[in-house]
Amino acid sequence: MSVPGLSPIRGIGAEAARAAVRLARLPLDIAVEGLGQLAGWLTRSTPALSPVAGEPAAAGAGIPVLLVHGLADRDWVVSALRRGLDGCGASPFVPVSYNALSPDIRSAARTLGDQVELAHARGGGRPVVLIGYSLGGLIARYYVQRLGGDAYVPLVITLATPHSGTVTALLAPPHPLLRQLRPGSDVLTELAEPAARCRARFVAFYSDLDEAVIPAARGRIDHPDLKARNVLVPGVGHLTLPLHQPVIDLMRSLLTKAGQAPSAVCPRARDSGAEPEEAET
């Protein structure tokens, strides 16, 4: 399926404007990231994920949502999504930040799992929804599909995520995480393996104008065992996609439905013998 997008000319213009803003903010973001790394080193702790703040959720509170950013972005995408999704019945929104020097997606996914379990416990046993942008979507998917995260997470939403890798990673510097985005990498090979026991649902937003995920079809989840819904957003670039209002609107609908689910028990515990639904496209 698809949602309303932009014309190619408008899409390129919007993406160029967003890229200019990102370039202007990049020195500050790098400085903030460096200070975080230094603080973690001084305290001998791993600054991989920000803590889930607050007391256990009160009865009737919405389901917790964890937002996993991409490799080179932090506050801008988290704050934009938080504003756009405010009031749709999910609470709290927790930004999740992994260490950009992490050795691989697997270790980032394991640490994400610790945060999911903490959010699940503090949310009174409610399920947790994961939203992953770009590389963050692969981290979320790996945790849910390969590390048993579907016991806590019934819904994963990804935005501009290279689920089958991207050819741009072949031209990128030899960063440990970027190497795993190359088509045919060991991590992507793992994700292509059978996953019949995975009970979570996936919704993948992808664009035909994504300059980071090439070709565009690699932003889809095409796995025979996963319940995946792929949503094409035409004419919208990589940086613009998580800010595109029709995408925000559909995400609000998904979170509202997740918050209204009759049971807070994870899918596997609720119906361990059920067969998975047919995947959507």
C-alpha positions as CSV (number, residue, x, y, z in Angstrom):
1,M,0.0,0.0,0.0
2,S,1.0,3.7,-0.2
3,V,0.2,7.0,1.5
4,P,0.0,10.4,-0.2
5,G,3.5,11.6,-1.0
6,L,5.0,14.5,-2.9
7,S,5.9,15.3,-6.5
8,P,9.6,14.6,-7.3
9,I,10.4,18.3,-7.5
10,R,8.7,19.1,-4.2
11,G,10.2,16.1,-2.6
12,I,13.7,17.0,-3.7
13,G,13.2,20.6,-2.5
14,A,12.0,19.4,0.9
15,E,14.8,17.0,1.2
16,A,17.4,19.6,0.3
17,A,16.0,22.0,2.9
18,R,16.1,19.3,5.6
19,A,19.7,18.3,4.6
20,A,20.8,22.0,5.0
21,V,19.3,22.0,8.5
22,R,21.1,18.8,9.4
23,L,24.4,20.0,8.1
24,A,24.1,23.2,10.1
25,R,23.3,21.2,13.3
26,L,25.9,18.5,12.7
27,P,28.8,20.1,14.5
28,L,26.7,20.6,17.6
29,D,25.4,17.0,17.4
30,I,28.9,15.7,17.1
31,A,30.0,17.7,20.1
32,V,27.1,16.5,22.2
33,E,27.8,12.9,21.1
34,G,31.5,13.3,22.0
35,L,30.6,14.7,25.5
36,G,28.3,11.7,26.1
37,Q,31.0,9.3,25.1
38,L,33.5,11.1,27.4
39,A,31.1,11.0,30.3
40,G,30.5,7.3,29.8
41,W,34.3,6.6,29.7
42,L,34.9,8.6,32.8
43,T,32.2,6.8,34.7
44,R,33.3,3.4,33.2
45,S,29.7,2.8,31.9
46,T,28.5,2.2,28.4
47,P,26.5,5.2,27.1
48,A,24.5,2.9,24.8
49,L,20.9,3.7,25.8
50,S,19.3,6.5,27.7
51,P,17.6,5.4,30.8
52,V,13.8,5.0,31.0
53,A,12.9,7.7,33.4
54,G,9.9,7.9,35.8
55,E,8.0,5.7,38.1
56,P,5.9,2.7,37.1
57,A,3.0,3.8,35.0
58,A,-0.4,4.3,36.6
59,A,-3.3,2.1,35.8
60,G,-5.0,3.2,32.6
61,A,-1.8,4.8,31.2
62,G,-1.0,4.2,27.5
63,I,1.5,1.7,26.2
64,P,5.1,2.7,26.2
65,V,6.8,3.6,22.9
66,L,10.6,3.5,22.4
67,L,12.0,5.6,19.6
68,V,15.3,4.3,18.1
69,H,17.1,6.9,16.0
70,G,19.5,6.5,13.0
71,L,23.2,6.5,13.0
72,A,23.8,10.3,12.4
73,D,20.7,11.8,14.0
74,R,19.4,12.1,17.5
75,D,17.1,14.8,18.9
76,W,15.7,16.2,15.7
77,V,13.9,13.1,14.6
78,V,12.9,12.1,18.2
79,S,11.5,15.5,19.0
80,A,9.6,15.7,15.7
81,L,8.0,12.3,16.2
82,R,7.2,13.0,19.8
83,R,5.3,16.2,18.8
84,G,3.6,14.5,15.9
85,L,2.5,11.5,17.9
86,D,1.5,13.3,21.1
87,G,-2.0,12.5,22.3
88,C,-2.6,9.2,20.5
89,G,-2.8,7.0,23.6
90,A,0.8,5.9,23.9
91,S,2.8,6.9,26.9
92,P,5.6,7.5,27.7
93,F,7.6,8.2,24.6
94,V,11.2,7.1,25.4
95,P,14.1,8.1,23.1
96,V,16.6,5.3,22.9
97,S,20.2,6.2,22.0
98,Y,22.8,3.6,21.1
99,N,26.5,4.1,21.0
100,A,27.6,5.1,17.5
101,L,30.9,3.2,18.1
102,S,29.0,0.0,19.0
103,P,30.7,-3.0,17.4
104,D,27.5,-4.1,15.6
105,I,23.8,-4.2,15.3
106,R,23.6,-7.3,17.5
107,S,25.1,-5.7,20.6
108,A,22.9,-2.6,20.1
109,A,19.9,-4.8,19.9
110,R,20.8,-6.6,23.1
111,T,21.1,-3.4,24.9
112,L,17.8,-2.2,23.4
113,G,16.3,-5.4,24.9
114,D,17.3,-4.3,28.4
115,Q,15.4,-1.0,27.9
116,V,12.4,-2.8,26.5
117,E,12.1,-5.1,29.5
118,L,12.5,-2.1,31.8
119,A,9.8,-0.2,30.0
120,H,7.6,-3.2,30.0
121,A,8.0,-3.6,33.8
122,R,7.5,0.1,34.5
123,G,4.5,0.1,32.2
124,G,2.7,-2.4,34.4
125,G,3.3,-5.3,32.1
126,R,2.0,-3.6,29.0
127,P,3.4,-4.4,25.6
128,V,6.0,-2.0,24.2
129,V,5.9,-0.5,20.7
130,L,9.2,0.1,18.9
131,I,9.7,2.9,16.3
132,G,13.0,2.7,14.5
133,Y,14.3,5.3,12.0
134,S,16.9,4.3,9.4
135,L,19.5,2.1,11.1
136,G,17.4,2.2,14.3
137,G,14.8,0.2,12.5
138,L,17.2,-2.7,11.8
139,I,18.3,-2.7,15.5
140,A,14.7,-2.9,16.5
141,R,13.9,-5.6,14.0
142,Y,16.9,-7.7,15.0
143,Y,15.9,-7.6,18.7
144,V,12.3,-8.6,18.0
145,Q,13.0,-11.2,15.3
146,R,16.3,-12.7,16.5
147,L,16.5,-12.2,20.2
148,G,12.9,-13.1,21.3
149,G,11.8,-9.5,21.7
150,D,8.4,-10.3,20.3
151,A,7.6,-11.6,23.9
152,Y,7.4,-7.9,24.8
153,V,6.9,-6.1,21.5
154,P,3.8,-6.8,19.4
155,L,4.4,-3.9,16.9
156,V,7.5,-2.6,15.2
157,I,7.3,0.5,13.0
158,T,10.3,1.3,10.8
159,L,11.0,4.5,8.8
160,A,13.5,4.6,5.9
161,T,15.2,1.4,7.1
162,P,17.4,-0.6,4.7
163,H,15.9,-4.0,5.6
164,S,17.8,-5.7,2.8
165,G,20.8,-3.4,2.9
166,T,21.7,-0.5,0.6
167,V,24.3,0.0,-2.1
168,T,25.3,3.3,-0.5
169,A,26.9,1.4,2.3
170,L,29.4,0.0,-0.2
171,L,30.7,3.5,-0.7
172,A,30.6,4.5,2.9
173,P,33.6,4.6,5.3
174,P,34.4,1.2,6.9
175,H,32.4,2.0,10.0
176,P,31.4,-1.3,11.9
177,L,27.7,-0.5,11.7
178,L,27.8,0.7,8.1
179,R,29.5,-2.5,7.0
180,Q,26.4,-4.4,8.3
181,L,24.2,-2.4,6.0
182,R,25.9,-3.8,2.9
183,P,23.7,-6.2,0.9
184,G,24.5,-9.8,1.9
185,S,26.2,-8.9,5.3
186,D,26.1,-11.4,8.0
187,V,23.5,-9.6,10.0
188,L,21.2,-9.2,7.0
189,T,21.7,-12.9,6.2
190,E,20.5,-13.7,9.7
191,L,17.4,-11.6,9.2
192,A,16.6,-13.5,6.1
193,E,16.6,-16.9,7.9
194,P,13.3,-18.6,8.9
195,A,11.4,-16.8,11.6
196,A,8.2,-18.7,11.9
197,R,8.0,-18.2,15.7
198,C,8.1,-14.4,15.6
199,R,4.7,-13.1,16.6
200,A,5.2,-9.4,16.2
201,R,3.7,-7.3,13.4
202,F,5.9,-5.0,11.3
203,V,5.0,-1.8,9.4
204,A,7.8,-0.5,7.1
205,F,7.5,3.0,5.6
206,Y,9.8,3.4,2.6
207,S,10.2,5.8,-0.3
208,D,11.1,5.8,-3.9
209,L,13.1,9.0,-3.4
210,D,15.2,7.8,-0.6
211,E,18.8,8.8,-1.4
212,A,20.2,6.6,1.4
213,V,18.3,3.4,0.8
214,I,19.1,2.3,-2.8
215,P,17.3,0.7,-4.5
216,A,14.0,1.7,-2.9
217,A,12.7,-1.8,-2.6
218,R,15.4,-2.6,0.0
219,G,13.3,-0.5,2.4
220,R,10.6,-3.1,2.4
221,I,10.3,-6.2,4.7
222,D,9.9,-9.1,2.3
223,H,10.1,-12.1,4.6
224,P,7.7,-15.1,4.2
225,D,7.4,-15.7,7.9
226,L,6.9,-12.1,9.1
227,K,3.6,-10.3,9.4
228,A,4.8,-7.2,7.5
229,R,2.9,-4.3,6.0
230,N,5.0,-2.2,3.6
231,V,3.9,1.4,3.0
232,L,5.3,3.3,0.0
233,V,5.6,7.0,0.5
234,P,6.3,8.4,-3.0
235,G,8.5,11.4,-3.6
236,V,9.7,11.8,0.0
237,G,13.4,11.6,0.9
238,H,15.3,9.9,3.7
239,L,15.4,12.9,6.0
240,T,11.9,14.1,5.2
241,L,10.1,10.8,5.6
242,P,9.7,10.7,9.4
243,L,8.4,14.3,9.3
244,H,5.8,13.7,6.5
245,Q,2.3,14.4,7.8
246,P,0.6,11.4,6.1
247,V,3.2,9.1,7.7
248,I,2.6,10.7,11.1
249,D,-1.1,10.3,10.7
250,L,-0.9,6.6,9.9
251,M,1.5,6.0,12.7
252,R,-0.9,7.7,15.1
253,S,-3.6,5.3,13.9
254,L,-1.4,2.3,14.5
255,L,-0.4,3.5,18.0
256,T,-4.1,4.2,18.9
257,K,-5.1,0.7,17.9
258,A,-2.2,-0.8,19.8
259,G,-3.2,1.2,22.9
260,Q,-6.8,0.0,22.6
261,A,-5.8,-3.7,22.4
262,P,-7.9,-5.7,24.8
263,S,-5.0,-7.5,26.4
264,A,-1.6,-6.2,27.7
265,V,-0.2,-9.7,27.5
266,C,2.5,-10.3,24.8
267,P,1.3,-12.1,21.7
268,R,3.3,-15.3,22.3
269,A,2.0,-15.7,25.9
270,R,-1.6,-14.9,24.8
271,D,-1.8,-17.4,22.0
272,S,1.2,-19.6,21.7
273,G,-0.4,-22.0,19.4
274,A,-1.9,-19.7,16.9
275,E,-0.6,-19.6,13.3
276,P,0.9,-16.3,12.1
277,E,-1.2,-14.1,9.8
278,E,-0.5,-13.7,6.2
279,A,1.9,-10.9,5.5
280,E,0.6,-7.7,4.0
281,T,2.2,-5.6,1.2
